């Protein structure tokens, strides 16, 4: 088969430092159990606020991987 086929999953990454780190955490964790990851797409960003301060950054990412 010459044309690859992909599947997408959606995960939420978190970080206490930044949206960027939250996205990286999501991809890193997914890579522990998902093979052939090819790309990711940020579809939502949000955060948790407590007493006027950001406590946690949250990023929803869709991760695409090639099916074997």
N, C-alpha and C positions, 0 to 999 in steps of 0.2 A: 504494500500500500504506500503510495508516494505522498498523498496529502494527509497531514496529521489531523486528528480529531481531538478536541479539547473539552474539558468539563470545568465548570466553575463552582466554587464553594464560597460561602460568605462567613467571615469570622469577625469578631470585634477584638481589637488589640487595645491595651491600656498602658498608660505611663503616668508617672507623677512629674515628668519633666517637659514633654512636648508631644504635639501631634505626630511629628516625624518619628519619634521614638516609639510611639504607640503603633504606628503602621509597621515599623521594623520588627517590633515584638510579635505582631500578628503573623507576619510572614515567616519569621524564624521558628515560631512554635508550630505552625502548620507544616513546615519542612521536616519536622521530626517524624511525621507519620504519612506525609503525602509525597509521592515521587514525581519527578518530571515537572516541577513548578516552572512556568514560563513567564508569567506576568502577574501583576496585581493592579487593582484600580480602587482608589479611595472613593467610596460612594456616600459617606456621611462622616461628619465630625461633630463631636459634642463633648461636654465636660461636666464634671461634678464640682459645684461651688459650695463652700461652707464658710459662713461668716464673712462673705465678701471676697474670699480668696479661692483661687482655683486649686482644687485638691487632686483632680485626676483628669487627664485627657483621654478621650475615647474615640477610636476611629474604626468605622465599619469598612472592611475591605473585601472585595471579591478577588479571589485568587484563581487563576487559570492554570490548569496543568494538562499535559498531553497524555491521552490514554494510550496504553500499550497495546 
